[in-house]
Amino acid sequence: MDVYLSPDQLELRAEVRAFLDENYPPERILQMETDEEYPDDFYRECAERGWTGIPVPVEHGGRDGSVLDLCVFVEEVGKTSISLSTLYITGTIFGSHALHICGSTEQADRYLPAIVAGEKRFALAMSEPGAGSDFAGMEATAERVDGGWRLNGVKGPISGAERAEIIITAARTSTHPGQPRRNGITLFLVENPAPGLSFEVRKFPAMKALMVDNVHYDDVVVGDDAVLGEVDEGWLNLAKLMDPERLANAAQAIGVAQAAIDDGVAYARSREQYGGPISRFQAISHPLAEAQAEVAAARLLVYAAAHKRDIEGACPMEVSMAKMLANNVAGRATSAALQVAGAAGWERDSHFLRRNIEVRGCELGGGTSQIQRNIISHYMGLR
């Protein structure tokens, strides 16, 4: 089922899996989540192995990898921990693609080599407490001051913001009565720490090793060189950035789902009831078999959408189909695996329970399944 993958991509997957199995076994992941231990070591080790350079052009020290390369990498990391895969998505993918798509030459020269070296991690501050799916309803503002801009407002929840060196921040820079609300949004590269920048940790039941924050901007001043792309064109730039982010989200959901299925199979073969392993019962084996077929189909759709993005450029309909299907399939797969484990899967420290919660978070990030259906129906000519 690896019809879209090259020998190099298969080698990357095997390399990543060997590293994770050796350095991040299940007991270490459990301890990280319990202690809310931010995975600094993982990001440093990714840089040492050249993985932070996958999405970065060769001229800036990277590998000039494809979106499909990123999906292969993120899926494999997601099998081990969504905290680790989300750190990579936010820390590396957001920044590198933003700088490539809408950054200036000076911004690319400044930040891309630092991404490769693991010295700069990014976060993307789009959502607000009152503007999630309704992104155009944001209230954070950026006002012109001498030589730059003054930012005020609250963004959140934002994954990994507190530990990111650069926060890509969307703020309203102008209003246009009678025109769509998406007009007048601008992106800024906000360096952390900065005067007036503070963080409020949000508590969620999964991804506890990677802190999620509300980010407060109280008269945070940035220079004109912090503007990412053109002033008032942040909505258009974000639309260009969403394809890689959504595909990475879908890939990590597939990784989580596959890990849950694998654990479910192992449990079913080892758990004995009525004189033998419970795997021999259709009530156990069939849900896992159906989940495996669905995950395989969703993986192929994710890979196909990534391949299309690499070859043809933006393809929002295919990306939204891949994310919606991957998220929904992953939810069913992790639920089936948890059901197989029974009470053991419902224990607080169970990996079955952790993965079940993790995929719910995947479905909420990068646009919910409802938002993806809106996008798909739009490109079908239904909206």
Secondary structure by P-SEA (a helix, b strand, c coil): ccccccaaaaaaaaaaaaaaaacccaaaaaaaaaacccaaaaaaaaaaacccccccccccccccccaaaaaaaaaaaaaccaaaaaaaaaacaaaaaaaaccccaaaaaccaaaaaaccbbbbbcccccccccccccccccccccccccccccccccccccccccccbbbbbcccccccccccbbbbbbcccccccbbbbbbbccccccbbbbbbbbcccccccccccccccaaaaaaaaaaaaaaaaaaaaaaaaaaaaaaaaaaaaacccccccccccccccaaaaaaaaaaaaaaaaaaaaaaaaaacccccaaaaaaaaaaaaaaaaaaaaaaaaaacccccccccaaaaaaaaaaaaaaccccaaaaaaaaaaaaccc
